[in-house]
């Protein structure tokens, strides 16, 4: 009687293990089907009571489901010319580092994107937002292009004066100064505005930037006085912390 209970517990453990494989979608080939079937056969031959037969049949059903999953995996591997995750993993493990580096270099597709803000682009944005209707307010007649241009000229002149004052302040500091310290000393509560003005000066080439990637130190200084060389400019984005 004790042997029957032991075999029933063994059958229940088999059923639980097979159910875990099916429920958690584990690799079906982790189950060794042949030894499992042989063990089920011996249990049935030794114990033919109704409860043992029911448990054995339930375990046999789950073994058949595992066999179906193994067959499905074989068919999928055959249809993909046996290029599955295991083969790729073994190929990577067996390849020397130099060969892997060559593969990554061949597959590397760098993406380059350049963005810059210029006065004409800002003017276009300014005119666009002026043309947008205001919600719940009666709109006046559209502003003529000449009036917009005159108003923009006034704003641009004030902006240029602020840029000039900031550049002179930086030039009075002499050689390289810490970017964040300069923002704190000059900007005070308007650090974002000073950073915005500095970005224009950097774009024009009026301010030089030096960044140390090891210490993450960012330093700036006023460039040497030069003649205006045209409208070709580049942008450098600096995040205000």
N, C-alpha and C positions, 0 to 999 in steps of 0.2 A: 504493500500500500504506500509505503514511503517512497519507493522508486517511482510509482505513478505520479505522485505529487511533484517529485523532482523534474520529471520529464515534462509535465504540464508547465511548470515554471520556466523551463528551458524554451518551450514553444512560445510562451508569452513574451520572453525576452527577444526571440527571433522576430516575432511579429512587430514588437515595438521598434526594433532596430531597422527593419525594412520600412516601416511606416515613417520613421525619421528621415530615411534616405529619400523617400518619395515626397514628403512634405517640404523638406528644406532644399530640394532640387540639387542634391549632392551628385557628384560624378557617378553614374550608374556602374562603371567598371570597378568601383571600390568594393563591390559585393562579389565574392567568389561563389558563383552559383553551384558548381559541381559538388564541392564538399557540403554545401548547405542541403542540396537535394539528397545526397547520400545519408546525411544525418536524419532528415525527415523520414526517409524510408525505413531506417532502423527503428525509429521511435514507433512508427505505425505497426511494424512487425512485432515489436515487443508488447505493445499495449493497444488493444482494439476496443477499448471502451468508448462510449459515445462522445464524451467530452474531449478526449484526446483526439478522436477523429475529426471533430469540429475544429479544434485548434490547428491540427495539422493541415486541414483543407484551407483554412484562412491563411496560414503561412505560405502554403503552396500558391495561393492566388497572388499574394504580394510578390513572390519570386517570379511569377509569370509577368507581372507588370514591370519588374526590374529588367527582365529579359527583353521586353518590348522596347524599353528605353535604350538598352544597349544596341538593339538592332537599329533603332532610329538614329542613334549617334553614328553608327557605322555608315548608314546610308548618307547622312549629311557630310561625313568626312570624304566619302567617295565622290559625292557630287561637287565638292570644292577641291578636288584633286589632292585631298589629304593636307590641305593648308589650314590647320586649325590652331587653336591657341597653344596646345601642348607642343606642336611641332615648331611654331614660331618661338616659343620660350626656350626650347632645347637648342634651336639655331642661335639665339642670342647668347645663351650661356656658353655655347661651344665656340663662338667667334672671338678672335683676339680683339683687344681694345682698339688697335689701329684700324682694323676693318670696320668696326662699329663707328668710329669717328668718321671714316670715309663715307659710310652710308648716310650719316646725319648731315654731312656737308653737302652731299648730292641732293638730299631732300629739303635743304634749307631754302626758303623763299622769303627773303627779307622784304618788309614793307616800309616804304619811306613816305612820310607826309609832312609837308611844309605849310605852315599857316603864318600869316603876318598881317598886322593891322596898320593901315595907312590912313592919311587924312582923307583922300577921296573915298575910301571905303566907309569911314565914319560919317562923311557927308551924305552918302547914299542911305545909310541907316537912319541918320537924323531926318532926312527928307521923307523916308518911308514912315517913320513913326508920327511925323507931323500930319501925314495924309490919312492916318487911321481915324475913324470916327470915335468920338467919346460917348460912352454909354449914358443915355438919359440927358444929354445936353444938346441943345440946338447948335448945329455946326455953322460957323461963319463961312464966308466965301473962301475957297482955297487960296492959300497964300501964293503969290506969284514967285516965280523962280528967282527974280532979282532981289526981292525982299528977303527970301531965305538965304541967298548968297551973302547979302550985306550983314544979316544977323550972324551968320556963320563966321564971317570975317572978324567980327568983334570978339566972338568967343575964341577964335583961333589966336587972335592977338593976345588976349589975356592968358591963354594957355601957354603961348610961347614965352611970355614974361615970367610965368611961374617956372617953366623949364630953365630959363636963363638964371633965375635966382638960385634954384636948387643946384645947378651946375657950378655956379660961382662958390656956393657954400662948400660943395665937395672939393673944388679946386683949392680952397683955402686950407683944407685939411692936409694938403701936401701929398705924400705917397699913399700907398695902399691902406685902406681902413676896413674894418669889419663891417659887413653889410648890415647885420642885425643891430649892431651898436649904432650905426649911422641912422637907421630907421627910428630907433628909440630916442636918440638925442634930437634929431631934427623933426621927426614926425609927431612925437608925443602921442596924443590921442588920435592923430590923423595918419597913422602908419600906413594904412591902406592907400591913402592918396599919394603919399611920398613914394611908395612902392610902384604905384601906377605911373607917376612921373618918371621914376628911374627907368622903368621899362621902355619908355619912349627914348630916353637918352641913350640907353644901351642899344636900342634899335638903330639909332642914327650913327652909332659909333662914337658918341661924345663921352661915353663912360666905358671903361674896360673892366672886365670881370675875370677873376681868377678863382677857380674852385679846386680844393684839395680833396680828392675822394677818400683818402685815408683818414683824415681828421674831420671831414665834412665841413671844413672851414670855407666860407664864401667871403671874398674880399673884392672891393671895388676901388677905382680911382678915376679921376677926370683924365680923359685923353688929352694929348697935346693939341693945341689949337691948330685947326686946319681949315682950308677953304672948302666950301660946299661942293661936293662931288656928284650931285644929282639926286635922283629919287630911288636909286637901287639900295634897298635896305634889307636887313634880316632881323628876326625877332628872337629874343631869349626870354623864356617864361621863368619867373622866380616866384615861388609860393610864399605867401606871407604867413608865418606861423603865429 
